[in-house]
Amino acid sequence: MRSERRGLVALLIVTVVWGTTFPAMKLLSGHLDALQIIWARFAIALAVLLPLWHGMRSNERRWGIALGALLFIAFWLQIEGLARTTSNRNAFVTGLNVLVVPILAMLVLGKRYGLALWAACGMALVGMTLMFHENDPWNLGDTLTLASTFFYAVYILALEECARRTARQPLRATRMAAAQAAVMFVAASILVVLRHGDIESALGPLLDLPTSSWIALAYLGVFASVMVVTLQAWGQQRVDAMRSAIIYGLEPVFAATMGWFLIGESLGLNGLLGAALIVGALIVSQLQPPKDVAATTA
């Protein structure tokens, strides 16, 4: 139980950081396209994590590459969606992971969950609906974000499967993060050049970024990439996928809290009720005893 609680704390930190990334990505999407943003943030992340390739085991490299490919697709689709819809809608559709993860786990992996976890899932879904209800019609950005939600759900389940299959020799989260960062950087490098035609056209806009955008990139590269990818791999090897998805449902709560604290945005009664339901969902999810999850090392 102590190991699972440490995992919960790690995933809560991940979710807090995620809640602060939407304004940063929205700011950058006014200057760069999705591939350029991914390239820049993971260039920074890879520079930090590159020394960890030394001594990386083959299974850490294999799992890291596979997980990095899934993460790249999810990131790409989410940022493409964010450029075409509002931050609130993007956050809400991304939060639908709380429903997509258990459905995929049931249909593909044959898993079954108890009543407490399904109740928590329903509470989180209603809470997010109350927080981010908008009357605008569904658009292409929402569709791209929904596609990213699917791939991110697969990524969450793959992390759990990774922990199960490597229980005898737990993988080191820092090495996994280094492998994932390398995949993200290489994939973005190839596609950004294909899209723009040459390196100068692809990366030239980075030279013209204002200082605020560079600060946002540095934050995304170090905190939202290096720290988050490492903590997520470490935490999910201690917390099962369903509970992880419920914790990730707290992302819009933290995003709204940061909006209130930094720029004075108000949630209103529905938003406060929605936030309370999501927090309640996390509490309810802990009422059912968790299954054993493989431990890992850093």
Number of C-alpha atoms within 10 A of each C-alpha: 11 8 16 21 13 15 24 20 14 21 26 21 17 24 23 21 21 22 23 21 17 20 15 16 21 17 16 23 19 10 16 21 17 22 25 23 24 25 23 22 23 29 20 20 28 25 15 15 20 15 12 15 17 8 8 17 13 9 15 23 19 14 19 25 21 15 24 25 20 21 23 23 16 24 22 22 21 27 26 20 25 24 20 17 21 17 17 18 20 25 23 24 21 25 24 23 28 28 19 19 25 24 17 16 18 12 10 9 12 9 11 11 12 10 12 17 21 18 14 26 27 17 23 31 23 16 27 26 18 19 23 21 13 12 6 9 6 11 11 12 21 23 18 22 28 24 19 27 24 18 24 23 28 22 21 25 23 18 22 23 18 22 25 16 11 17 15 11 13 19 27 17 23 23 25 28 32 29 26 31 33 23 22 29 22 14 18 23 20 13 15 23 17 12 11 12 11 12 13 10 13 20 18 11 13 16 8 11 15 11 9 12 20 16 13 17 24 18 19 27 26 19 17 24 25 25 18 23 23 22 23 24 29 27 29 30 30 28 28 23 24 26 24 26 26 29 24 26 30 26 25 29 26 19 23 23 20 17 17 13 11 9 9 11 12 13 18 10 11 15 20 17 17 25 26 15 22 30 20 15 27 23 14 17 23 13 12 12 10 14 10 14 18 24 22 21 11 13
